[in-house]
Amino acid sequence: MEMQLNTKRLKIYRNSRAWSQSQLAEVSGLSLRTIQRIEKTGVASQESVKSLAAVYECTITELITKKTPLKMKNKFHFNKISLKAKIIHLSILLPAFSIALYLFLMDHDSIAWVNILRDLIFSSSISEQRLGKISFLILVLVVGLPALIPGFVYDFINKQGIFEKSYD
């Protein structure tokens, strides 16, 4: 039975290992012509797919092209965020994080919730230095993540960036 493979993914896997098609043929036990045909057409037998999956140390399903409706092909690519969304992220994140960081470093009472949250989650037997780092990370997450939401909403409303339809 022939299977349809994702040719882009196959090439990415091979290139990430810096292999030529000849090297892949040697490692997989397939002929060079078979490798060339599979990478060109994406059509392969089950045995060839099993060999490639074993060589690439992945599952067969990772190599197979998924026949999904175009609506389902919207993939989350963080690097595809629109420029306007990035500006929105930074214009909210920088002031909010600067204020929170200042209050944290000055050990202001309004930031006491960070240490309370930290103590609820983590053991008090952790060193004071690590507890301080954990508090800082909690602050970054609690202030930083919500600051990303408006940019994502902008992209969603305008169907841009990560919400742009992908037809690959």
C-alpha positions, 0 to 999 in steps of 0.5 A: 500500500502506498502512503503519501508523505510530507515532502517538506518534512522529509527534506527538513529531517534530512537537512537537519542531519546534514545528510545528502540523499546518497547518505540517507539511502545508505543509512536507511537501506533504500536505494538512492533512486527511491529516496529521490522519488520519495522526496519528489513525489511524497509517495512511498511504500509502507516498508520505505516509510518504516525505514525512514521513520527508524532512521529519523527516530520519529513516528510514521504519522510524523512523516505522513501528510495529513489530509485535513480541511483548510480550516484545520491547517491554521498552525501556531507559528510564534515567529509569524506574529504580525509586526503590529501585534509585536508592537502591541505586545511590547507597548504593553509588556515593557511598561507593565514589566518595568513597574512590576520589576521595580516594585519587586526589587524594592520589595514593595508590599504590593508584590507580596502576592508573588512570595505567597504564591511561591510558598503555596507551590514550592517547598520552604526547604529550597534555598533562599537564593532559589526562592528569590529566582522562583519569585522572579519567574512567577512575576515574569509569567504572571505579568508577561503572559497576559500582556501577550493577549492583546497582540494575539487578539489583534491578529485574530480579528484581522486574520493576520500573523499566526491566524493567517490561513496556511495552504501547505 
